[in-house]
Amino acid sequence: MKQMTAKEVEALLKHDKSLNIVDVREVDEVAAGKIPGAVHIPLGLLEFRMQELDKSKEYIMVCRSGGRSGRACQLLDSHGYNIINMAGGMLAWEGPTE
């Protein structure tokens, strides 16, 4: 599974790199703040909503610490999606939130 650190993701966002970020945390966790522009799909709903994602794009998966996003990566990878896990999750995120 490909991984990227929170610092690497933040650096790409600062350089106006268009990223596809999917936050798989629960509603109450996302309400406390998410990476600007991230799409929220709770892990429990990902299997039912994965058709909303485009297989031709690369997605960075995010959760609180990296565990749930790792499971999301395994699920999506098994269905042919191009996925990167943000290691450390939002606990490691020091960039802006919305």
N, C-alpha and C positions, 0 to 999 in steps of 0.2 A: 504494500500500500504506500502510495506517495504521501509524503508529509511536508508541511511547511510550518515555520514558526510564526507566532503572532507578529513578531517584529518584521518578518519577511512580508507578510500580508499587509501590514501597516505601510511599509516602504513602497509596495506596489500601488496602494491606494493614494499615497502622497504624490506619486508620479502620474496621477490621472489615468492609471491603467484601469481599464474597464474589467472589473472582476464579477464573477457570478458566485455570490456567497449565500449559502443556505444554512440557517440557524435551526438546529433540531431540538432546542430546549423547549421546556413547557411554557405555556402562556404567561404565567406569573414571573418566570425568570426573564423572559424577553421584555416584559413590562418595565423591568428595572434598567433596561438599556441593551441595545444591540448595535452591531456594526452598521454604520450608515449604508443604506441600500441593500442590506441583507434581506433575503426572502425568508419568512418564518414558516417552516413546516415541521411540527412536532414529530419526533422520531416515531411515535406510535401511529402516526397517520402517513408516514413516508411511503409505505408499501402501496397505499391506496391513491397517493397523489403524485407518484413518480412520473406519470405521463405528462405532468405539467413542465417537466424538465426536458431540455433539448439534448439529445445524445451527441450532437455535433459540437457542443460547448463543453468547456471544462468548469467544474464546480468545486468550490472550497467549502467543506463541511465544518461547521462550528457547533460546539456545545459548551458546557461549563468548564470541563477539565480535559476533554479529548476522548473520553471513553465512549459516550453515546455517538459522537460524530464518527468514531472508528467503526462502530457497528453499522452506522448509516452508509459509510464508505463500502463496507463489505457487501451490504445489500445491493447498493446501486452498481457496484463493480460487477456483481454476478449477473446484472441485467444489461451490461454493456455500456455503462456510463463512464465518462472520463472524470475521475474524482481525486481530490487532494484533501487530506485531513489536516486541520489546523491544530498542531500539537500544543497542548497546554490549555486550549480553549479560552474562554473569556476570562479565566483566572489569570492568564498570561497577557491579556490584551491591555495595552496602555494607551491606545489611540482613542479618538472621539467615539461617542455613542449617541444614539438617538432614541 
